[in-house]
Amino acid sequence: QVQLVESGGGLVQSGGSLRLSCTASGSIFKIIIMGWYRQAPGKQRELVAHLTRGGTTDYANSVHGRFILDRNDAKDTVYLQMNYLKPEDTAVYYCNARLEGDYSEYWGQGTQVTVSS
């Protein structure tokens, strides 16, 4: 199993920045993909960005060029740097990890990001 602990959400004005952190523990050696999803009120959960074990990063079109996903292997942590935030980025952001083998996935508790106009 893997446990994911998130931090870094909050309230920011449009055009501002926030940095989310997600620290993994447990069977971290089994993680093959780690990243962030978000869910806005009344909408489905959607992928924001994820990073593979091999170092490949993919971003949703809506955040490409504004958000940066990177990791610190020594701290078992991934970071989502969110720049030029827009009101439509308002959502609960969830850290996600997918494991090798059965591709089981784990979720963090979620952190609220609110962007005011």
N, C-alpha and C positions, 0 to 999 in steps of 0.2 A: 504494500500500500504506500501511497504518497500523501503527505499533508502539505497544503499550500496556505501560506499566510500572506495576506495583502496589506498594503498600506499606501497612503499618499493621496487619497481622494480629497475632495473639498469643493469649495465655491470659488470661482474665478470669473473675471470679466471677459467678455469677448475679446479675442486677440491675445489673451494671456497664456500662461504655460503652467503645466502641472507635471509631476513625475510620479508614476506609480511603481511600486516595488512588489515583487512576489518571491518569497523565499520558500524553497521546497525542502522537505525532510522525509525520511523514510527510505524507500527503495529508489533513490534518485538515479542510481546507475541504470535503471530500466527505462528512464524517460527518453523518448525519441523525438517528441515535439512538445514545445512549451510556449505558451503565449497568452493572449488576452482576447476575450469576447466582451460584448456589451449588450445590454438590453434596455431600451427606452420604454417608457410607459405605453402599453398598448401595442408594442411591436415584438417581433420575434428576436431571440438572441442571435447576434451576428458576430462573425469573426472580425476582429480589428487587425491583429497581426500575430504571426507565430514564427518561431525559430526552430529549425530542425537540429538534431544532434550534430549533423555535418556542417552546420553554420549557415544554411540557407534561410533567408528571411522573406516572408511574403506579407504584403499589406493589403487591406481593403482599399479599393479605389478612392473611397471617400476620405481616407486619411493619408494616402500616399503623398510624400513630400512635406507633411506636417508632423507626423509621428515617427519616432525612432525607437526600435526595439533592440536592446542589447542585453548582454548577460555578464555576470561575474561568476565564473566557475568556482573560484575559491570560496565564494559566499553562497553558492547554490541559489543564486538570485537572478531573476530577470527584471529588467527595468523597461518601462514604457514612458519615454519622454514625449509629452504632448505639447506641441507648440501651435501658435495661431489658432487657438481653440475657438469654436463656433457654438452658438446655442444648440445647434443640432447634434453636437457631441455629448449633450447631456444624457446620462444613462447611468445604470449600475454596471460597473466594469468587473468582470470575473476573470481570474487567472485560471488557466487550464493546462493540464499535463496529460499527455497520452503515453502509454507504456508499450514497450515491445511485446511481441508474443500475441496476446489476445486483444491488443489495442484498447484495453480498458482506459477510461479517462477519469480524471479527478478534477474537482473544482474547488476554488477558494470560496470564501464566504461572501465576497462581493464588496466593492467599495463605491460609494456614490460620487459621481462627478457632475457638478452643476455649473453650467456656463451661462452667465447672465448677459443680456444684450445691452 
